[in-house]
Amino acid sequence: MGELFLDERGQALRVTWHAEAEVVVLSVWRAEECVGTVRLAADEAHRLAAFLDGVIATPAEAPTA
């Protein structure tokens, strides 16, 4: 099971769930080459999801002068 996220520079983030190991693998791709990976245990993946949910749900603060 996985998802692929593309950015405007042509790079991609592939996110896959590996149930047998209970890890989420985040991999960065340039064209057809994987250039880096991070393996997150399930509890760390939940923490990442909560962080993303929190920063997206909260409007950015206006810069102070």
N, CA, C and O atoms as a MOPAC input file, in Angstrom:
PM7 MOZYME 1SCF
protein

 N      0.85000 1    -1.16300 1     0.00000 1
 C      0.00000 1     0.00000 1     0.00000 1
 C      0.90000 1     1.23100 1     0.00000 1
 O      1.88500 1     1.28300 1     0.73600 1
 N      0.56200 1     2.22100 1    -0.82500 1
 C      1.39900 1     3.40500 1    -0.85100 1
 C      0.76400 1     4.56300 1    -1.58900 1
 O     -0.29800 1     4.44100 1    -2.19900 1
 N      1.44900 1     5.68900 1    -1.51200 1
 C      1.03700 1     6.91800 1    -2.18300 1
 C      2.27500 1     7.57300 1    -2.78100 1
 O      3.38800 1     7.38700 1    -2.28900 1
 N      2.07300 1     8.33300 1    -3.83700 1
 C      3.15300 1     9.06000 1    -4.48800 1
 C      2.76700 1    10.53300 1    -4.53100 1
 O      1.66200 1    10.88100 1    -4.94700 1
 N      3.69000 1    11.40000 1    -4.09600 1
 C      3.46800 1    12.84100 1    -4.07800 1
 C      4.54000 1    13.50700 1    -4.93500 1
 O      5.73400 1    13.30300 1    -4.71400 1
 N      4.11200 1    14.30200 1    -5.91300 1
 C      5.04300 1    14.98400 1    -6.81600 1
 C      5.13300 1    16.45400 1    -6.45100 1
 O      4.14600 1    17.06000 1    -6.03300 1
 N      6.32800 1    17.02700 1    -6.61200 1
 C      6.45900 1    18.46800 1    -6.40800 1
 C      6.74300 1    19.16000 1    -7.72800 1
 O      6.94100 1    18.51100 1    -8.75500 1
 N      6.76100 1    20.49100 1    -7.69000 1
 C      6.92500 1    21.27400 1    -8.91200 1
 C      8.30300 1    21.12900 1    -9.54800 1
 O      8.49300 1    21.51600 1   -10.70100 1
 N      9.26600 1    20.57700 1    -8.81200 1
 C     10.61600 1    20.40500 1    -9.34800 1
 C     10.80300 1    19.06000 1   -10.03800 1
 O     11.87800 1    18.78200 1   -10.56900 1
 N      9.78300 1    18.23700 1   -10.03500 1
 C      9.89500 1    16.93200 1   -10.67500 1
 C     10.39000 1    15.84200 1    -9.74500 1
 O     10.63800 1    14.71900 1   -10.18400 1
 N     10.53600 1    16.15800 1    -8.46400 1
 C     10.92000 1    15.13300 1    -7.50300 1
 C      9.66000 1    14.51900 1    -6.92600 1
 O      8.57200 1    15.08600 1    -7.02500 1
 N      9.81800 1    13.36800 1    -6.33100 1
 C      8.65800 1    12.67200 1    -5.78600 1
 C      8.96800 1    12.13500 1    -4.40500 1
 O     10.10800 1    11.80500 1    -4.07900 1
 N      7.91600 1    12.05800 1    -3.60300 1
 C      7.98400 1    11.40900 1    -2.29800 1
 C      7.06200 1    10.20500 1    -2.37900 1
 O      5.85900 1    10.34200 1    -2.60000 1
 N      7.63200 1     9.03700 1    -2.20000 1
 C      6.84000 1     7.81400 1    -2.18100 1
 C      6.69900 1     7.38800 1    -0.72800 1
 O      7.68400 1     7.31700 1     0.00600 1
 N      5.46900 1     7.10700 1    -0.32000 1
 C      5.18800 1     6.67700 1     1.04800 1
 C      4.54100 1     5.30700 1     0.96900 1
 O      3.50500 1     5.13500 1     0.32800 1
 N      5.16000 1     4.33100 1     1.62700 1
 C      4.62000 1     2.97600 1     1.60100 1
 C      4.51800 1     2.41000 1     3.01000 1
 O      5.35500 1     2.68200 1     3.87100 1
 N      3.47100 1     1.61500 1     3.22400 1
 C      3.24300 1     0.95000 1     4.49500 1
 C      3.64900 1    -0.50800 1     4.34000 1
 O      3.21700 1    -1.18900 1     3.41000 1
 N      4.48300 1    -0.97800 1     5.26000 1
 C      4.94200 1    -2.36900 1     5.25300 1
 C      4.41000 1    -3.03600 1     6.52300 1
 O      5.02800 1    -2.96900 1     7.58600 1
 N      3.25700 1    -3.67400 1     6.38400 1
 C      2.55600 1    -4.25000 1     7.53700 1
 C      3.38500 1    -5.30800 1     8.25400 1
 O      3.34400 1    -5.40200 1     9.48000 1
 N      4.13000 1    -6.09600 1     7.50400 1
 C      4.90500 1    -7.17800 1     8.11900 1
 C      5.96400 1    -6.65800 1     9.08700 1
 O      6.30900 1    -7.33400 1    10.05700 1
 N      6.47700 1    -5.46500 1     8.82700 1
 C      7.49600 1    -4.85400 1     9.68800 1
 C      6.91700 1    -3.72000 1    10.52500 1
 O      7.60600 1    -3.16400 1    11.38100 1
 N      5.65800 1    -3.37600 1    10.28200 1
 C      4.99100 1    -2.26200 1    10.95400 1
 C      5.78600 1    -0.96400 1    10.84500 1
 O      6.00300 1    -0.26000 1    11.83100 1
 N      6.21800 1    -0.66600 1     9.60500 1
 C      6.94000 1     0.57000 1     9.33900 1
 C      6.36000 1     1.27400 1     8.11200 1
 O      5.82700 1     0.65000 1     7.19500 1
 N      6.48600 1     2.58500 1     8.13800 1
 C      6.19500 1     3.42200 1     6.98000 1
 C      7.54700 1     3.81000 1     6.39000 1
 O      8.44300 1     4.25000 1     7.11100 1
 N      7.68800 1     3.64800 1     5.09100 1
 C      8.93100 1     4.03300 1     4.42000 1
 C      8.64600 1     5.26200 1     3.56500 1
 O      7.77000 1     5.24600 1     2.70000 1
 N      9.40200 1     6.32400 1     3.82500 1
 C      9.35000 1     7.54800 1     3.02300 1
 C     10.57500 1     7.52300 1     2.13000 1
 O     11.69900 1     7.42800 1     2.62300 1
 N     10.37400 1     7.60500 1     0.82200 1
 C     11.51900 1     7.59700 1    -0.08700 1
 C     11.42000 1     8.76900 1    -1.04900 1
 O     10.33900 1     9.09900 1    -1.53500 1
 N     12.55600 1     9.39000 1    -1.31500 1
 C     12.63900 1    10.53000 1    -2.22400 1
 C     13.20100 1    10.03100 1    -3.54700 1
 O     14.21900 1     9.34100 1    -3.59000 1
 N     12.51200 1    10.39600 1    -4.62700 1
 C     12.88200 1     9.93300 1    -5.96400 1
 C     13.16700 1    11.11200 1    -6.87800 1
 O     12.44600 1    12.11000 1    -6.87700 1
 N     14.22500 1    10.97800 1    -7.65200 1
 C     14.52600 1    11.89400 1    -8.75200 1
 C     14.49300 1    11.05200 1   -10.00900 1
 O     15.31600 1    10.15600 1   -10.19600 1
 N     13.53300 1    11.34900 1   -10.86500 1
 C     13.29300 1    10.53500 1   -12.05800 1
 C     13.04400 1     9.09700 1   -11.59700 1
 O     12.12000 1     8.85300 1   -10.82200 1
 N     13.83500 1     8.16500 1   -12.05100 1
 C     13.64900 1     6.75500 1   -11.70200 1
 C     14.62000 1     6.28500 1   -10.62600 1
 O     14.77400 1     5.08200 1   -10.41400 1
 N     15.27600 1     7.22000 1    -9.94600 1
 C     16.29200 1     6.85500 1    -8.95700 1
 C     15.86200 1     7.25300 1    -7.54800 1
 O     15.51500 1     8.40600 1    -7.29000 1
 N     15.89300 1     6.28200 1    -6.64800 1
 C     15.63600 1     6.56400 1    -5.23600 1
 C     16.91100 1     7.16400 1    -4.65000 1
 O     17.97700 1     6.55100 1    -4.71100 1
 N     16.79800 1     8.36800 1    -4.08100 1
 C     17.98800 1     9.05100 1    -3.56600 1
 C     18.03700 1     9.10600 1    -2.04500 1
 O     19.00800 1     9.60400 1    -1.47600 1
 N     16.99800 1     8.59700 1    -1.37900 1
 C     17.03600 1     8.56300 1     0.08000 1
 C     15.76700 1     7.96200 1     0.65500 1
 O     14.68700 1     8.07200 1     0.07600 1
 N     15.92000 1     7.32100 1     1.81500 1
 C     14.75800 1     6.73900 1     2.48500 1
 C     14.82900 1     6.99000 1     3.98400 1
 O     15.90200 1     7.17800 1     4.55800 1
 N     13.65200 1     6.98600 1     4.59600 1
 C     13.51900 1     7.03700 1     6.04900 1
 C     12.46400 1     6.00800 1     6.41800 1
 O     11.38600 1     5.97200 1     5.82500 1
 N     12.77800 1     5.17400 1     7.39800 1
 C     11.82500 1     4.17200 1     7.89000 1
 C     11.29800 1     4.64700 1     9.23900 1
 O     12.06600 1     4.88300 1    10.17100 1
 N      9.97700 1     4.78400 1     9.32800 1
 C      9.35200 1     5.22500 1    10.56900 1
 C      8.51900 1     4.08400 1    11.15800 1
 O      7.69500 1     3.48100 1    10.47100 1
 N      8.74700 1     3.80200 1    12.43800 1
 C      7.89200 1     2.85700 1    13.15000 1
 C      6.48400 1     3.44400 1    13.18900 1
 O      6.30800 1     4.65300 1    13.03300 1
 N      5.49100 1     2.59800 1    13.39300 1
 C      4.09800 1     3.03100 1    13.35400 1
 C      3.82800 1     4.21400 1    14.28700 1
 O      3.13100 1     5.15200 1    13.90000 1
 N      4.36800 1     4.18500 1    15.50800 1
 C      4.11200 1     5.29400 1    16.43300 1
 C      4.73600 1     6.59900 1    15.94300 1
 O      4.16600 1     7.67000 1    16.15500 1
 N      5.88100 1     6.52900 1    15.29900 1
 C      6.50500 1     7.72500 1    14.72900 1
 C      5.70800 1     8.22600 1    13.52800 1
 O      5.59600 1     9.43500 1    13.31900 1
 N      5.15800 1     7.31700 1    12.74500 1
 C      4.33000 1     7.71300 1    11.60500 1
 C      3.08400 1     8.44100 1    12.09600 1
 O      2.65200 1     9.41800 1    11.48500 1
 N      2.50600 1     7.96800 1    13.20100 1
 C      1.34700 1     8.66400 1    13.78500 1
 C      1.74800 1    10.06600 1    14.24400 1
 O      0.98800 1    11.02000 1    14.07400 1
 N      2.93000 1    10.18800 1    14.82000 1
 C      3.40600 1    11.50000 1    15.27100 1
 C      3.60300 1    12.43800 1    14.08500 1
 O      3.25800 1    13.61700 1    14.16300 1
 N      4.15600 1    11.92200 1    12.98700 1
 C      4.32200 1    12.72700 1    11.77000 1
 C      2.96400 1    13.17000 1    11.23600 1
 O      2.78800 1    14.33400 1    10.87600 1
 N      2.00900 1    12.25200 1    11.18300 1
 C      0.67300 1    12.58800 1    10.69300 1
 C      0.02100 1    13.66000 1    11.56300 1
 O     -0.61000 1    14.57900 1    11.04200 1
 N      0.16700 1    13.55200 1    12.87400 1
 C     -0.40100 1    14.54900 1    13.78700 1
 C      0.26600 1    15.90800 1    13.57800 1
 O     -0.40500 1    16.94000 1    13.60000 1
 N      1.57400 1    15.91000 1    13.37700 1
 C      2.28900 1    17.15800 1    13.11700 1
 C      1.76300 1    17.81400 1    11.84100 1
 O      1.44000 1    19.00200 1    11.84000 1
 N      1.67600 1    17.03900 1    10.75100 1
 C      1.19300 1    17.58700 1     9.48600 1
 C     -0.23500 1    18.09200 1     9.61900 1
 O     -0.56500 1    19.16400 1     9.11400 1
 N     -1.07500 1    17.33400 1    10.28900 1
 C     -2.45000 1    17.75200 1    10.49300 1
 C     -2.50800 1    19.06300 1    11.27700 1
 O     -3.30200 1    19.94700 1    10.95500 1
 N     -1.68000 1    19.18700 1    12.28900 1
 C     -1.65900 1    20.39800 1    13.11300 1
 C     -1.17500 1    21.61400 1    12.36800 1
 O     -1.76600 1    22.68600 1    12.50400 1
 N     -0.12400 1    21.49000 1    11.58600 1
 C      0.40400 1    22.67800 1    10.89300 1
 C     -0.48500 1    23.07600 1     9.73300 1
 O     -0.55300 1    24.25700 1     9.39100 1
 N     -1.16300 1    22.13300 1     9.12500 1
 C     -2.05300 1    22.47700 1     8.01300 1
 C     -3.34400 1    23.08700 1     8.54500 1
 O     -3.89600 1    23.99700 1     7.92600 1
 N     -3.82500 1    22.60500 1     9.66600 1
 C     -5.07700 1    23.09500 1    10.24400 1
 C     -4.92000 1    24.47900 1    10.86600 1
 O     -5.90300 1    25.21100 1    10.98600 1
 N     -3.71600 1    24.84800 1    11.26000 1
 C     -3.47400 1    26.13200 1    11.90100 1
 C     -2.97200 1    27.12700 1    10.86300 1
 O     -1.93700 1    26.89800 1    10.23700 1
 N     -3.69900 1    28.23600 1    10.67300 1
 C     -3.21300 1    29.23100 1     9.69800 1
 C     -1.83400 1    29.76400 1    10.10000 1
 O     -1.53100 1    29.92000 1    11.28300 1
 N     -1.02600 1    30.03100 1     9.10600 1
 C      0.30700 1    30.58100 1     9.36200 1
 C      0.17300 1    31.93100 1    10.03800 1
 O     -0.68800 1    32.73900 1     9.69000 1
 N      1.03800 1    32.16000 1    11.00700 1
 C      1.03400 1    33.44400 1    11.69000 1
 C      1.63500 1    34.51500 1    10.79500 1
 O      2.59000 1    34.26200 1    10.06100 1
 N      1.07200 1    35.70600 1    10.86200 1
 C      1.60200 1    36.81800 1    10.08100 1
 C      2.95200 1    37.21800 1    10.64200 1
 O      3.13000 1    37.24700 1    11.85900 1
 N      3.91700 1    37.53200 1     9.76700 1
 C      5.22200 1    37.96200 1    10.25900 1
 C      5.11400 1    39.27000 1    11.04200 1
 O      4.32700 1    40.14900 1    10.69100 1
 N      5.89500 1    39.38700 1    12.08000 1
 C      5.88400 1    40.62100 1    12.86600 1
 C      6.92000 1    41.57700 1    12.31100 1
 O      7.97300 1    41.16000 1    11.83000 1
 N      6.61100 1    42.86400 1    12.38300 1
 C      7.52700 1    43.88500 1    11.84800 1
 C      8.60500 1    44.20800 1    12.83100 1
 O      9.46400 1    45.04500 1    12.55200 1

